[in-house]
Amino acid sequence: MIFNQLQEFRRRLYNTLGNGRDAIFDLMDAVLVSACIVSFVSLSQSPVFRRQWSSTYAALQDSHLPRAKVLKLLVRQVDSHQPPLLVGDTSRWHRPAAKRLKDRTLAGGVDHAITVGHTYSTLAWIPEAQGSWALPLRHERMTSFETPASRAAFQLKQVTRQLTLRPLAIYDRGYGNASFVNQTAAIEADLLLRLASNRCVYGTPPAYGGRGAPAKHGHKMKLNDPETWSLPTETIEVEDAKLGQVRVTLWREYHFRKAPKRTMAVIRVEVLAPHNGKRRLQPMWLAWLGKTMPPLETLWLSYLRRFAVEHWYRFAKQRLFWTQPQFSSLPASERWS
């Protein structure tokens, strides 16, 4: 059954591709069956690559990938019986020595060294309740004039147009800000975002007093200052098989300062008693935005599924050799990705 589905998927994908599809398929098969590669051109020595060595480069230079058609084919694989779980994130392809490669950008932070290369934004579907598999629906290079928030919002918009059910999209704390929240306001998707522990959020503004401009913000809540916390809307304690005793606290009707029209629920997840004497974890802050909020007992667990995309990045780099070739052409790098 699964083999027949795979054959049908490959047949449809082959018919979707444009010029150079035979060489592209041979190149994909060579990647899948090669345990390691010495260089990119060494893929031409694979038994499943039926063309000359120069076709490895021609497959990327002369081919045309119809992204819209490929996206429709990938979205067909998404289960339509339950709301899809989508995860977005970014990863770097370091190219410090490629001085003539176009549109390289700098990236790095406090905990990471500054590197030169390209950033790729990914939106993936997580098909399983447990496990580490993810199906990337969009995997694209960010240009130098884009931000992770703008590219992620664009990808989410493109994917949700193809879905029949409203998805739950999960992002880490790099997207837990007013910019991303505002850019996704018109997208038919629920959001579950991680918040930085030093973030400030604001409650519902007080009633208009009759003088001056109406207030846009109410009570200011600093996530790292318990003295500023208001009374929670709901608090529950659950016993998790892996983490131990967990307390989940909910505050409703809060917003970012620069996104006063996008109300959200703020959630604090704290492990009270870790299992097996494990080290105590720092509390995690989440924000939920959407139409119908899932039960609090299960909503916070959905965020833990975000880490499946990290495993996919590792799989792409280590097993699919994503970042090993050193192309001098930007289009070739994008098609290979």
C-alpha positions in Angstrom: 0.0 0.0 0.0 2.7 2.5 1.0 4.8 1.4 -2.0 1.9 2.1 -4.4 1.4 5.5 -2.8 5.1 6.3 -3.3 5.0 5.2 -6.9 2.0 7.4 -7.6 3.6 10.4 -5.9 6.8 10.0 -7.9 4.7 9.7 -11.1 2.8 12.9 -10.4 6.0 14.7 -9.4 7.7 13.6 -12.6 4.8 14.9 -14.7 4.8 18.2 -12.8 8.5 19.0 -13.4 9.6 20.9 -16.5 12.8 20.8 -18.4 15.5 18.3 -17.2 13.1 16.2 -15.2 14.9 13.0 -16.1 18.2 14.3 -14.9 16.6 15.7 -11.7 15.0 12.4 -10.9 18.3 10.5 -11.4 20.0 13.1 -9.2 17.4 12.7 -6.4 17.7 8.9 -6.5 21.5 9.1 -6.4 21.2 11.3 -3.2 18.8 8.8 -1.6 21.0 5.7 -2.2 24.4 7.3 -1.5 25.7 6.8 2.0 28.2 9.6 1.6 29.5 11.9 -1.2 33.1 13.1 -1.8 31.9 15.9 -4.0 28.7 16.9 -5.8 29.9 15.4 -9.1 30.5 12.1 -7.4 26.8 11.5 -7.5 27.1 10.8 -11.2 29.0 7.6 -10.2 25.9 6.2 -8.4 24.4 3.1 -10.1 21.0 4.8 -10.4 22.4 7.9 -12.2 22.1 6.9 -15.8 23.7 9.9 -17.4 27.1 11.5 -17.9 28.7 13.4 -15.1 27.9 16.8 -16.6 24.2 16.1 -16.2 24.5 16.6 -12.5 25.1 20.3 -13.1 22.8 20.5 -16.0 20.0 19.2 -13.9 20.2 22.3 -11.7 21.2 24.9 -14.2 18.8 24.1 -17.0 15.7 22.8 -15.1 12.6 24.8 -14.2 10.8 23.9 -11.0 7.1 25.0 -11.0 6.9 25.7 -7.3 3.1 26.3 -7.3 2.4 22.9 -8.8 4.9 21.2 -6.6 3.2 22.8 -3.5 -0.2 21.6 -4.6 1.2 18.1 -5.0 2.7 18.2 -1.5 -0.4 19.6 0.1 -2.4 16.6 -1.2 -0.4 14.5 1.1 -1.7 16.4 4.2 -4.3 14.6 6.1 -7.7 16.3 5.5 -9.5 14.5 8.4 -8.0 16.7 11.2 -6.6 20.2 11.5 -3.0 20.1 10.1 -0.1 20.9 12.4 2.4 23.2 10.7 5.8 24.3 12.0 8.0 27.1 10.7 11.7 27.8 11.2 14.9 28.9 9.5 18.3 27.3 9.0 21.6 28.6 7.6 23.8 27.5 4.7 27.2 28.8 5.6 29.2 30.1 2.6 32.1 32.1 4.0 34.5 31.4 1.1 32.1 32.1 -1.7 32.9 35.7 -2.1 31.3 36.0 -5.5 28.1 34.3 -4.6 25.2 36.8 -4.8 23.0 38.0 -2.0 25.0 36.6 1.0 23.9 37.8 4.4 25.3 38.0 7.9 23.7 36.1 10.7 24.4 35.3 14.3 23.6 36.4 17.8 24.8 36.4 21.3 25.1 32.6 21.5 26.3 32.0 17.9 29.2 33.3 15.9 28.5 35.6 13.0 28.6 33.8 9.7 28.2 34.6 6.1 25.8 32.7 3.8 22.2 32.2 3.0 19.2 31.7 5.3 16.4 29.3 4.3 12.9 29.5 5.6 10.9 26.3 6.0 7.2 25.5 6.6 6.6 21.8 7.3 3.7 19.6 8.1 4.0 17.4 11.2 2.0 14.2 10.3 2.5 12.2 13.6 1.5 12.9 17.2 4.9 11.4 18.2 8.2 10.9 16.3 10.5 13.1 14.4 9.2 13.1 10.8 8.3 16.3 9.0 7.1 17.0 5.4 8.5 20.3 4.2 5.8 22.1 2.2 7.9 25.3 1.5 11.7 25.5 1.7 13.0 28.7 0.3 15.9 31.1 0.5 15.4 34.4 2.2 16.6 37.4 0.3 18.7 40.1 1.9 15.7 42.5 2.0 13.4 40.0 3.8 13.0 39.2 7.5 12.2 35.8 8.9 8.8 37.1 9.9 7.9 38.4 6.4 9.0 35.2 4.7 7.3 33.0 7.2 4.0 35.0 6.8 4.2 34.6 3.0 4.8 30.9 3.2 2.0 30.4 5.7 -0.4 32.4 3.4 0.6 30.3 0.4 0.0 27.0 2.2 -3.2 27.8 3.9 -4.8 28.7 0.6 -4.4 25.1 -0.4 -5.7 23.5 2.8 -9.3 22.5 3.4 -9.0 22.8 7.2 -7.8 25.6 9.4 -4.2 24.7 10.6 -2.4 25.3 13.8 1.0 26.9 12.9 3.8 26.8 15.5 6.8 29.1 15.7 9.6 29.6 18.1 10.4 32.8 20.0 12.0 34.5 17.0 8.4 35.0 15.7 6.8 35.8 19.0 6.5 39.6 18.3 4.2 42.2 17.0 5.7 42.2 13.5 4.8 38.6 12.8 1.4 38.8 14.5 0.4 41.8 12.4 1.6 40.2 9.1 -0.5 37.1 9.7 -3.7 38.9 10.7 -5.5 38.0 7.4 -4.3 34.4 7.3 -6.8 31.7 8.1 -4.6 29.9 10.6 -4.3 29.6 14.4 -0.9 30.5 15.8 1.0 29.1 18.8 4.1 31.2 19.4 6.9 31.0 22.0 7.6 34.2 23.8 10.9 35.5 25.1 11.0 35.5 28.9 11.7 39.3 29.0 8.7 40.1 26.8 6.0 42.6 27.9 2.4 42.2 27.0 -0.6 44.5 27.6 -4.2 43.8 28.7 -7.5 45.2 27.6 -7.6 49.0 27.8 -10.0 50.6 30.3 -13.3 52.1 29.3 -13.1 55.5 27.6 -13.3 58.3 30.2 -14.6 60.9 27.9 -11.5 63.1 27.6 -8.5 62.7 25.2 -7.8 59.8 23.0 -9.1 56.4 24.0 -6.4 54.2 25.6 -5.0 51.4 23.5 -3.3 49.4 26.2 -4.3 48.2 29.7 -2.4 46.5 32.4 1.3 46.0 31.5 2.5 42.4 32.3 6.2 41.7 32.4 6.8 38.0 31.9 10.0 38.0 34.0 8.4 40.0 36.9 5.8 38.0 38.9 4.7 41.2 40.7 3.2 42.5 37.5 1.2 39.4 36.7 -2.6 39.7 36.9 -4.8 37.0 38.2 -4.8 34.1 35.8 -7.9 33.0 33.9 -7.2 29.3 34.5 -4.5 27.2 36.1 -4.2 23.4 35.8 -1.7 20.8 36.9 -1.1 17.7 34.8 1.2 14.6 35.1 3.2 14.1 32.0 4.9 10.8 31.3 8.2 12.4 30.2 8.4 15.7 32.0 6.7 14.9 35.3 4.3 17.2 37.1 3.5 20.3 35.0 1.6 23.5 35.9 0.0 25.4 33.0 -1.3 28.9 33.6 -3.5 30.9 31.2 -4.1 34.6 30.9 -6.6 35.8 28.3 -7.1 39.1 26.4 -3.5 40.3 26.1 -1.6 41.8 23.1 1.7 43.2 22.0 2.2 47.0 22.3 2.5 47.4 18.5 -0.3 45.0 17.8 -3.3 46.2 19.9 -5.9 44.7 17.6 -4.5 41.2 17.8 -5.6 39.8 21.1 -4.0 36.5 22.3 -3.9 34.1 25.2 -0.7 34.0 27.2 0.3 30.6 28.6 3.0 29.8 31.1 4.3 26.2 31.3 6.3 25.2 34.4 7.7 21.8 35.3 7.2 21.4 39.1 8.6 18.0 39.7 10.8 16.5 37.0 10.9 12.7 36.6 13.9 10.6 37.6 15.7 13.5 39.3 16.2 15.4 36.0 17.4 19.0 36.1 14.7 21.5 36.5 13.7 23.3 33.3 13.0 27.0 33.0 9.4 28.0 32.6 8.2 28.4 29.0 5.9 31.2 27.8 3.6 30.7 24.8 1.0 32.8 23.0 -2.1 31.5 21.2 -4.0 33.4 18.6 -7.0 32.0 16.7 -10.7 31.3 16.6 -11.4 28.3 18.8 -8.8 27.6 21.5 -8.0 23.8 22.1 -8.1 22.4 25.6 -5.3 23.8 27.8 -4.3 20.3 28.8 -3.2 19.4 25.2 -2.4 22.8 23.7 1.0 23.3 25.4 2.0 19.7 24.3 1.4 20.8 20.6 4.4 23.2 20.9 6.7 20.3 21.7 6.0 18.9 18.2 7.9 21.9 16.8 11.2 20.1 17.4 10.4 17.7 14.6 11.5 20.3 12.1 14.9 20.4 13.9 15.3 16.7 13.2 14.4 17.4 9.5 17.1 20.0 9.2 19.6 17.5 10.6 18.4 14.8 8.2 18.6 17.2 5.3 22.1 18.3 6.1 23.6 15.0 7.2 21.8 12.4 5.1 20.6 14.4 2.1 23.8 16.4 1.9 21.9 19.7 1.6 24.8 22.1 2.5 27.8 20.0 1.2 27.9 21.2 -2.4 29.7 24.5 -3.0 27.8 25.9 -6.0 28.9 29.2 -7.5 25.5 29.9 -9.0 22.6 31.2 -6.8 19.9 29.6 -8.9 21.6 26.2 -8.7 21.8 26.5 -4.9 18.1 27.3 -4.7 17.1 24.4 -7.0 19.3 22.0 -5.1 17.6 23.2 -1.8 
